[in-house]
Amino acid sequence: MTPEGKVKAKVKRTLSEYADLFLYMPVQTGYGRAGIPDFVGCISSKFFAIECKAGRGDLTALQVRTLQEIRDAGGKTWVVNEVSMDKFIKEFSEWVLEI
């Protein structure tokens, strides 16, 4: 498994602990919209998106723009790597409790 794949697997395991959560992992095949985050979902009527990176993986300009569009529309976004995983888990848990 790639380093980014390991990050995605841990995010997916974390999110699987939540009931009533819709989660989708878009597959980039060239036919859909480019720049969509690795995870998109909804919980308690709130939309969220998560982009996973390995190491210092930088976001592309399109990913930055897409995440901003989601935030502008009222969604919540995270960029997660190995170092920020614990912070993400804590923030996601707190966010869910607020909604």
DSSP file (Angstrom, degrees, kcal/mol; ACC not computed):
  #  RESIDUE AA STRUCTURE BP1 BP2  ACC     N-H-->O    O-->H-N    N-H-->O    O-->H-N    TCO  KAPPA ALPHA  PHI   PSI    X-CA   Y-CA   Z-CA
    1    1 A M              0   0    0      0, 0.0     5,-0.0     0, 0.0     0, 0.0   0.000 360.0 360.0 360.0 138.8    0.0    0.0    0.0
    2    2 A T     >  -     0   0    0      1,-0.1     4,-2.0     4,-0.0     5,-0.2  -0.295 360.0-108.8 -70.9 160.4    1.3    3.5   -0.8
    3    3 A P  H  > S+     0   0    0      0, 0.0     4,-1.6     0, 0.0     5,-0.1   0.906 123.7  47.8 -56.8 -41.0    1.9    6.0    1.9
    4    4 A E  H  > S+     0   0    0      1,-0.2     4,-2.5     2,-0.2     5,-0.2   0.884 107.6  56.3 -67.2 -36.5   -1.1    8.0    0.7
    5    5 A G  H  > S+     0   0    0      1,-0.2     4,-2.4     2,-0.2    -1,-0.2   0.864 104.5  52.8 -60.9 -36.6   -3.2    4.8    0.6
    6    6 A K  H  X S+     0   0    0     -4,-2.0     4,-2.0     2,-0.2    -1,-0.2   0.887 108.7  49.6 -66.3 -39.0   -2.3    4.2    4.3
    7    7 A V  H  X S+     0   0    0     -4,-1.6     4,-2.4     2,-0.2    -2,-0.2   0.935 111.6  48.8 -63.9 -46.1   -3.6    7.7    5.1
    8    8 A K  H  X S+     0   0    0     -4,-2.5     4,-2.7     1,-0.2    -2,-0.2   0.902 109.7  52.2 -60.6 -41.6   -6.8    7.0    3.2
    9    9 A A  H  X S+     0   0    0     -4,-2.4     4,-2.4     1,-0.2    -1,-0.2   0.902 110.5  47.2 -63.2 -41.0   -7.3    3.7    4.9
   10   10 A K  H  X S+     0   0    0     -4,-2.0     4,-2.3     2,-0.2    -1,-0.2   0.902 112.4  49.4 -69.1 -39.7   -7.0    5.3    8.4
   11   11 A V  H  X S+     0   0    0     -4,-2.4     4,-2.7     2,-0.2     5,-0.2   0.935 111.7  49.7 -61.3 -45.4   -9.4    8.1    7.5
   12   12 A K  H  X S+     0   0    0     -4,-2.7     4,-1.8     1,-0.2    -2,-0.2   0.907 110.8  49.1 -62.3 -42.4  -11.9    5.5    6.2
   13   13 A R  H  < S+     0   0    0     -4,-2.4     4,-0.4     2,-0.2    -1,-0.2   0.912 111.8  49.9 -61.6 -42.2  -11.6    3.5    9.4
   14   14 A T  H >< S+     0   0    0     -4,-2.3     3,-1.2     1,-0.2    -2,-0.2   0.933 112.4  45.9 -61.8 -47.0  -12.1    6.6   11.5
   15   15 A L  H >< S+     0   0    0     -4,-2.7     3,-1.8     1,-0.3    -1,-0.2   0.788  99.7  69.1 -69.6 -26.9  -15.2    7.7    9.5
   16   16 A S  T 3< S+     0   0    0     -4,-1.8    -1,-0.3     1,-0.3    -2,-0.2   0.662  86.7  70.1 -66.8 -13.4  -16.7    4.1    9.6
   17   17 A E  T <  S+     0   0    0     -3,-1.2     2,-0.5    -4,-0.4    -1,-0.3   0.601  83.3  87.5 -77.2 -11.3  -17.2    4.6   13.4
   18   18 A Y  S X  S-     0   0    0     -3,-1.8     3,-0.6    -4,-0.1     2,-0.1  -0.780  70.9-142.1 -97.4 129.0  -19.9    7.2   12.8
   19   19 A A  T 3  S+     0   0    0     -2,-0.5     3,-0.1     1,-0.2    -2,-0.1  -0.455  82.7  23.8 -78.6 158.1  -23.5    6.1   12.3
   20   20 A D  T 3  S+     0   0    0      1,-0.2    24,-0.6    -2,-0.1     2,-0.5   0.832  88.3 140.2  56.9  36.4  -25.7    7.8    9.8
   21   21 A L  E <   -A   43   0A   0     -3,-0.6     2,-0.5    22,-0.1    22,-0.2  -0.940  43.1-151.2-112.0 129.3  -22.8    9.0    7.7
   22   22 A F  E     +A   42   0A   0     20,-2.9    20,-2.1    -2,-0.5     2,-0.4  -0.877  22.6 179.9 -94.9 129.4  -22.8    9.0    3.9
   23   23 A L  E     -A   41   0A   0     -2,-0.5     2,-0.4    18,-0.2    18,-0.2  -0.996   9.5-179.9-135.5 135.5  -19.4    8.6    2.5
   24   24 A Y  E     -A   40   0A   0     16,-2.7    16,-2.6    -2,-0.4    -2,-0.0  -0.999  15.5-159.4-136.3 136.5  -18.2    8.4   -1.1
   25   25 A M        -     0   0    0     -2,-0.4    14,-0.2    14,-0.2    13,-0.1  -0.886  23.2-144.6-113.8  97.3  -14.7    8.0   -2.5
   26   26 A P        -     0   0    0      0, 0.0     2,-0.6     0, 0.0    -2,-0.0  -0.341   8.1-138.1 -63.3 139.3  -14.7    9.3   -6.1
   27   27 A V        -     0   0    0     -2,-0.0     2,-1.0     2,-0.0     5,-0.2  -0.880  11.9-134.8 -99.6 124.8  -12.5    7.4   -8.5
   28   28 A Q        +     0   0    0     -2,-0.6     6,-0.0     1,-0.2     5,-0.0  -0.694  43.4 150.8 -82.0 105.2  -10.6    9.6  -10.9
   29   29 A T        -     0   0    0     -2,-1.0    -1,-0.2     0, 0.0    -2,-0.0   0.423  67.5-102.4-113.4  -3.4  -11.0    7.9  -14.3
   30   30 A G  S    S+     0   0    0     -3,-0.1     4,-0.1     3,-0.1    -2,-0.1   0.290 109.2  82.4  97.0 -11.2  -10.8   10.9  -16.6
   31   31 A Y  S    S+     0   0    0      2,-0.1    -3,-0.1     0, 0.0     2,-0.1   0.667  83.7  58.8 -99.8 -20.3  -14.6   11.1  -17.1
   32   32 A G  S    S-     0   0    0     -5,-0.2     2,-0.4     1,-0.1    -4,-0.0  -0.148 103.7 -63.6 -95.5-166.7  -15.6   12.9  -13.9
   33   33 A R    >   -     0   0    0     -2,-0.1     3,-0.8     1,-0.0    -1,-0.1  -0.688  52.3-130.1 -82.7 128.0  -14.6   16.3  -12.6
   34   34 A A  T 3  S+     0   0    0     -2,-0.4    -1,-0.0     1,-0.2    -6,-0.0  -0.408  85.3  38.5 -73.7 153.0  -10.9   16.7  -11.7
   35   35 A G  T 3  S+     0   0    0      1,-0.3    -1,-0.2    -2,-0.1    32,-0.1   0.432  72.7 146.2  89.7  -0.6   -9.9   18.0   -8.4
   36   36 A I    <   -     0   0    0     -3,-0.8    -1,-0.3     1,-0.1    27,-0.1  -0.510  54.4-107.5 -69.7 136.3  -12.6   16.3   -6.3
   37   37 A P        -     0   0    0      0, 0.0    14,-0.2     0, 0.0    -1,-0.1  -0.092  25.7-107.5 -61.5 164.5  -11.3   15.4   -2.8
   38   38 A D  S    S+     0   0    0     12,-0.5     2,-0.4     1,-0.2    13,-0.2   0.822 104.5  29.3 -64.4 -33.6  -10.6   11.8   -1.9
   39   39 A F  E     + B   0  50A   0     11,-2.2    11,-2.5   -14,-0.2     2,-0.4  -0.993  62.9 178.5-129.2 135.2  -13.6   11.6    0.4
   40   40 A V  E     +AB  24  49A   0    -16,-2.6   -16,-2.7    -2,-0.4     2,-0.3  -0.995  21.7 147.1-130.0 142.2  -16.9   13.4    0.2
   41   41 A G  E     -AB  23  48A   0      7,-2.6     7,-2.6    -2,-0.4     2,-0.3  -0.949  35.3-132.4-161.1 178.1  -19.7   12.9    2.6
   42   42 A C  E     +AB  22  47A   0    -20,-2.1   -20,-2.9    -2,-0.3     2,-0.3  -0.995  17.0 174.9-145.5 137.0  -22.6   14.1    4.7
   43   43 A I  E >  S-AB  21  46A   0      3,-2.3     3,-1.8    -2,-0.3   -22,-0.1  -0.978  75.0  -6.8-143.9 131.3  -23.5   13.7    8.3
   44   44 A S  T 3  S-     0   0    0    -24,-0.6     3,-0.1    -2,-0.3    -1,-0.1   0.894 130.4 -54.8  50.0  45.9  -26.4   15.3   10.1
   45   45 A S  T 3  S+     0   0    0      1,-0.2     2,-0.5    -3,-0.0    -1,-0.3   0.586 113.3 121.2  67.8  12.8  -27.2   17.4    6.9
   46   46 A K  E <   -B   43   0A   0     -3,-1.8    -3,-2.3    29,-0.0     2,-0.3  -0.929  54.6-142.0-112.6 129.1  -23.6   18.8    6.8
   47   47 A F  E     +B   42   0A   0     -2,-0.5    29,-2.1    -5,-0.2     2,-0.3  -0.642  23.7 175.5 -88.3 141.4  -21.4   18.2    3.8
   48   48 A F  E     -Bc  41  76A   0     -7,-2.6    -7,-2.6    -2,-0.3     2,-0.3  -0.966  14.5-162.4-142.0 160.9  -17.7   17.6    4.2
   49   49 A A  E     -Bc  40  77A   0     27,-2.1    29,-1.7    -2,-0.3     2,-0.4  -0.996   3.6-162.7-143.4 144.6  -14.7   16.7    2.0
   50   50 A I  E     -Bc  39  78A   0    -11,-2.5   -11,-2.2    -2,-0.3     2,-0.5  -0.993   3.1-162.9-133.6 127.1  -11.3   15.3    2.9
   51   51 A E  E     - c   0  79A   0     27,-2.6    29,-2.7    -2,-0.4     2,-0.4  -0.942  15.2-152.0-107.0 127.6   -8.1   15.3    0.7
   52   52 A C  E     + c   0  80A   0     -2,-0.5     2,-0.3    27,-0.2    29,-0.2  -0.808  16.7 176.0-102.7 140.5   -5.4   12.9    1.8
   53   53 A K        -     0   0    0     27,-2.8     2,-0.4    -2,-0.4    29,-0.3  -0.949  24.4-130.3-136.4 156.4   -1.8   13.4    1.1
   54   54 A A  S >  S-     0   0    0     -2,-0.3     3,-2.3    27,-0.2   -50,-0.1  -0.898  70.6 -32.1-106.8 139.7    1.4   11.6    2.0
   55   55 A G  T 3  S-     0   0    0     -2,-0.4    28,-0.2     1,-0.3    -2,-0.1  -0.269 128.8 -17.9  57.7-131.1    4.3   13.4    3.6
   56   56 A R  T 3  S+     0   0    0     25,-0.1    -1,-0.3     2,-0.0    25,-0.0   0.122  86.6 163.3 -94.6  21.5    4.5   16.9    2.4
   57   57 A G    <   -     0   0    0     -3,-2.3     2,-0.2     1,-0.1    -2,-0.0  -0.137  29.9-140.4 -45.9 122.6    2.3   16.3   -0.6
   58   58 A D        -     0   0    0      1,-0.1     2,-0.2    -5,-0.0    -1,-0.1  -0.599  12.5-112.9 -89.7 148.4    1.2   19.7   -1.8
   59   59 A L        -     0   0    0     -2,-0.2     2,-0.1     1,-0.1    -1,-0.1  -0.504  31.1-120.8 -72.0 145.6   -2.3   20.4   -3.1
   60   60 A T     >  -     0   0    0     -2,-0.2     4,-2.4     1,-0.1     5,-0.2  -0.423  28.2-106.6 -77.3 164.5   -2.6   21.2   -6.7
   61   61 A A  H  > S+     0   0    0      1,-0.2     4,-2.3     2,-0.2     5,-0.2   0.886 123.2  52.7 -59.1 -38.5   -4.1   24.6   -7.7
   62   62 A L  H  > S+     0   0    0      2,-0.2     4,-2.6     1,-0.2    -1,-0.2   0.891 108.3  49.6 -66.5 -39.2   -7.3   22.8   -8.8
   63   63 A Q  H  > S+     0   0    0      2,-0.2     4,-2.6     1,-0.2     5,-0.2   0.910 110.4  50.5 -64.9 -41.9   -7.5   21.0   -5.4
   64   64 A V  H  X S+     0   0    0     -4,-2.4     4,-2.0     1,-0.2    -2,-0.2   0.937 113.1  46.1 -59.7 -46.8   -7.1   24.3   -3.5
   65   65 A R  H  X S+     0   0    0     -4,-2.3     4,-2.3     2,-0.2    -2,-0.2   0.909 112.6  49.7 -64.1 -43.3   -9.8   25.9   -5.6
   66   66 A T  H  X S+     0   0    0     -4,-2.6     4,-2.1     2,-0.2    -2,-0.2   0.919 110.5  49.5 -64.2 -44.4  -12.2   23.0   -5.2
   67   67 A L  H  X S+     0   0    0     -4,-2.6     4,-2.1     1,-0.2    -1,-0.2   0.883 111.6  50.1 -62.1 -37.6  -11.7   22.9   -1.4
   68   68 A Q  H  X S+     0   0    0     -4,-2.0     4,-2.9    -5,-0.2    -2,-0.2   0.894 107.7  53.1 -67.5 -39.6  -12.4   26.6   -1.3
   69   69 A E  H  X S+     0   0    0     -4,-2.3     4,-1.4     2,-0.2    -2,-0.2   0.894 108.8  50.4 -61.5 -39.3  -15.5   26.2   -3.4
   70   70 A I  H  <>S+     0   0    0     -4,-2.1     5,-2.8     2,-0.2     3,-0.2   0.931 112.3  46.4 -64.4 -45.4  -16.8   23.6   -0.9
   71   71 A R  H ><5S+     0   0    0     -4,-2.1     3,-1.8     1,-0.2    -2,-0.2   0.908 109.5  54.5 -63.2 -41.2  -16.1   25.9    2.0
   72   72 A D  H 3<5S+     0   0    0     -4,-2.9    -1,-0.2     1,-0.3    -2,-0.2   0.802 106.2  53.1 -61.9 -28.5  -17.8   28.8    0.2
   73   73 A A  T 3<5S-     0   0    0     -4,-1.4    -1,-0.3    -3,-0.2    -2,-0.2   0.402 129.8 -96.0 -87.6   2.6  -20.9   26.6   -0.2
   74   74 A G  T < 5S+     0   0    0     -3,-1.8    -3,-0.2     1,-0.3   -27,-0.2   0.470  81.6 131.9  99.8   2.5  -21.0   25.9    3.5
   75   75 A G      < -     0   0    0     -5,-2.8     2,-0.4    -6,-0.2    -1,-0.3  -0.384  53.5-123.4 -83.6 165.9  -19.1   22.6    3.6
   76   76 A K  E     -c   48   0A   0    -29,-2.1   -27,-2.1    -2,-0.1     2,-0.3  -0.892  28.6-167.8-109.2 138.9  -16.3   21.6    5.9
   77   77 A T  E     -c   49   0A   0     -2,-0.4     2,-0.3   -29,-0.2   -27,-0.2  -0.932  10.2-174.4-130.5 153.2  -12.9   20.5    4.5
   78   78 A W  E     -c   50   0A   0    -29,-1.7   -27,-2.6    -2,-0.3     2,-0.5  -0.990  15.8-152.8-138.9 148.3   -9.8   18.9    5.8
   79   79 A V  E     -c   51   0A   0     -2,-0.3     2,-0.4   -29,-0.2   -27,-0.2  -0.997  28.1-169.3-116.4 123.3   -6.4   18.0    4.3
   80   80 A V  E     +c   52   0A   0    -29,-2.7   -27,-2.8    -2,-0.5     2,-0.2  -0.932  17.0 160.0-123.6 134.4   -4.9   15.0    6.1
   81   81 A N     >  -     0   0    0     -2,-0.4     4,-0.7   -29,-0.2   -27,-0.2  -0.751  58.8 -81.2-132.2-173.4   -1.5   13.4    6.1
   82   82 A E  T >4 S+     0   0    0    -29,-0.3     3,-0.5    -2,-0.2     4,-0.3   0.877 128.2  47.4 -59.2 -38.6    0.3   11.1    8.5
   83   83 A V  T 34 S+     0   0    0      1,-0.2     3,-0.3   -28,-0.2     4,-0.3   0.855 115.6  42.7 -73.0 -36.0    1.4   14.0   10.7
   84   84 A S  T 3> S+     0   0    0      1,-0.2     4,-2.7     2,-0.1    -1,-0.2   0.379  84.2 101.3 -93.9   5.5   -2.0   15.7   10.9
   85   85 A M  H <X S+     0   0    0     -4,-0.7     4,-2.7    -3,-0.5     5,-0.2   0.926  82.8  46.0 -58.4 -49.6   -4.1   12.5   11.4
   86   86 A D  H  > S+     0   0    0     -4,-0.3     4,-2.1    -3,-0.3    -1,-0.2   0.896 113.4  50.4 -61.9 -39.4   -4.6   12.8   15.1
   87   87 A K  H  > S+     0   0    0     -4,-0.3     4,-2.8     2,-0.2    -1,-0.2   0.914 110.7  49.9 -63.4 -43.0   -5.5   16.5   14.7
   88   88 A F  H  X S+     0   0    0     -4,-2.7     4,-3.3     2,-0.2     5,-0.3   0.940 109.0  51.2 -60.3 -48.0   -8.0   15.5   12.0
   89   89 A I  H  X S+     0   0    0     -4,-2.7     4,-2.1     1,-0.2    -1,-0.2   0.913 113.9  44.8 -57.4 -44.3   -9.6   12.8   14.2
   90   90 A K  H  X S+     0   0    0     -4,-2.1     4,-2.4     2,-0.2    -1,-0.2   0.936 115.5  46.4 -65.0 -48.0  -10.0   15.3   17.1
   91   91 A E  H  X S+     0   0    0     -4,-2.8     4,-2.6     2,-0.2    -2,-0.2   0.900 112.6  49.7 -63.6 -41.6  -11.4   18.1   14.9
   92   92 A F  H  X S+     0   0    0     -4,-3.3     4,-2.5     2,-0.2    -1,-0.2   0.932 111.4  49.1 -63.9 -44.5  -13.8   15.8   13.0
   93   93 A S  H  X S+     0   0    0     -4,-2.1     4,-1.8    -5,-0.3    -2,-0.2   0.919 113.7  46.0 -59.3 -45.7  -15.1   14.4   16.3
   94   94 A E  H  X S+     0   0    0     -4,-2.4     4,-1.4     2,-0.2    -1,-0.2   0.891 111.5  52.4 -64.9 -40.1  -15.6   17.9   17.7
   95   95 A W  H  X S+     0   0    0     -4,-2.6     4,-1.1     1,-0.2     3,-0.3   0.911 108.3  50.5 -62.3 -44.0  -17.2   19.1   14.5
   96   96 A V  H  < S+     0   0    0     -4,-2.5     3,-0.5     1,-0.2    -1,-0.2   0.886 108.0  53.1 -63.0 -38.9  -19.7   16.2   14.6
   97   97 A L  H  < S+     0   0    0     -4,-1.8    -1,-0.2     1,-0.2    -2,-0.2   0.811 106.1  54.6 -65.7 -29.0  -20.6   17.0   18.2
   98   98 A E  H  <        0   0    0     -4,-1.4    -1,-0.2    -3,-0.3    -2,-0.2   0.767 360.0 360.0 -74.5 -25.9  -21.3   20.7   17.2
   99   99 A I     <        0   0    0     -4,-1.1    -1,-0.2    -3,-0.5    -2,-0.2   0.464 360.0 360.0 -91.8 360.0  -23.8   19.8   14.5
